[in-house]
Amino acid sequence: MGSNEVAGLIAIAMSLIGFVTVWIKVGHDKGRTEELISTLKEELKESKSNIAEIKTKTHSLELRFTEFMGEIRAKFDFIKEAVSDLKPKGGNRAAKK
C-alpha cells in the first residue's frame, strides 16, 4: 500500500466518522427538540388551566363586589330616608328665635 492509498483510506474513514457523528448529533438534537416541545405543551396546558381558574375567580369577585355595592346602596338609601324622616326637636323654638 502506498502513502496515497493510506491517505485515501484515512480520508474515507474520517468522512464516515464525520457522517456518523452528524447523524448522531441530528438524532440527539431531534430527541431534545421533541422533549422540549413536549415540555412546552405541558406548560401551555397548565397555563390554560391557570387562566381559566383566574377567569372564574375574577368573575366570582365581580359578582361579590356587585352584591356588596348593592348592599351599600340599600343601606345608604335607608339612611337617607331615615334622616329625611327625622323631625327636628324643638323646631318651633329654633324657628322663633
matplotlib code that plots the C-alpha trace (Angstrom):
import matplotlib.pyplot as plt

x = [0.0, 1.3, 1.0, -1.7, -3.8, -3.4, -4.2, -7.3, -8.4, -7.9, -9.9, -12.7, -12.6, -12.7, -15.6, -17.5, -16.8, -17.9, -21.1, -22.0, -21.2, -23.5, -26.3, -25.9, -25.9, -29.0, -30.8, -29.8, -31.0, -34.2, -34.8, -34.0, -36.3, -39.2, -38.6, -38.7, -41.9, -43.5, -42.5, -43.8, -47.1, -47.5, -46.7, -49.2, -51.8, -51.1, -51.2, -54.6, -55.8, -54.5, -56.1, -59.4, -59.1, -58.2, -61.2, -63.5, -62.1, -62.3, -66.0, -66.7, -65.1, -67.1, -70.3, -69.4, -68.4, -71.7, -73.6, -71.6, -72.2, -75.9, -76.0, -74.2, -76.6, -79.6, -78.1, -77.3, -80.9, -82.3, -80.1, -81.2, -84.8, -84.4, -82.6, -85.2, -88.0, -86.4, -88.2, -86.1, -86.8, -87.7, -88.1, -90.7, -88.3, -85.5, -87.7, -89.0, -85.5]
y = [0.0, 3.4, 6.5, 7.8, 4.8, 5.1, 8.8, 7.9, 5.3, 7.8, 10.4, 7.9, 6.7, 10.3, 11.1, 8.1, 9.1, 12.6, 11.4, 9.1, 11.9, 14.3, 11.7, 11.0, 14.8, 15.2, 12.3, 13.7, 17.2, 15.8, 14.0, 17.1, 19.1, 16.6, 16.7, 20.5, 20.6, 18.1, 20.2, 23.4, 21.7, 20.6, 24.2, 25.6, 23.2, 24.3, 27.9, 27.5, 25.8, 28.7, 31.3, 29.5, 29.4, 33.1, 34.0, 32.0, 33.7, 37.1, 36.5, 35.4, 38.6, 40.7, 39.1, 39.6, 43.2, 43.9, 42.3, 44.3, 47.6, 46.7, 46.2, 49.5, 51.4, 49.9, 50.9, 54.3, 54.7, 53.6, 56.1, 58.9, 58.0, 57.8, 61.2, 62.8, 61.5, 62.9, 66.0, 68.5, 68.6, 71.9, 73.2, 75.8, 77.4, 77.4, 78.9, 81.6, 82.8]
z = [0.0, -0.9, 1.1, -1.3, -0.7, 3.1, 2.9, 0.8, 3.3, 6.2, 4.4, 3.8, 7.4, 8.6, 6.3, 7.6, 11.2, 10.4, 8.7, 11.6, 14.1, 12.3, 12.2, 15.9, 16.6, 14.5, 16.3, 19.7, 18.7, 17.4, 20.7, 22.7, 20.4, 20.9, 24.7, 24.7, 22.6, 25.0, 28.0, 26.3, 25.5, 29.2, 30.4, 27.9, 29.2, 32.8, 31.7, 30.0, 33.2, 35.3, 33.0, 33.3, 37.1, 37.2, 35.0, 37.3, 40.4, 38.7, 37.8, 41.3, 42.7, 40.3, 41.5, 45.1, 44.5, 42.8, 45.7, 48.1, 46.3, 46.1, 49.9, 50.5, 48.2, 50.0, 53.4, 52.1, 50.8, 54.1, 56.0, 53.6, 54.2, 57.9, 58.0, 55.9, 58.1, 61.3, 62.6, 64.4, 68.1, 69.4, 65.9, 66.9, 69.4, 67.0, 64.3, 66.7, 67.7]

ax = plt.figure().add_subplot(projection="3d")
ax.plot(x, y, z, "-o")
ax.set_aspect("equal")
plt.show()
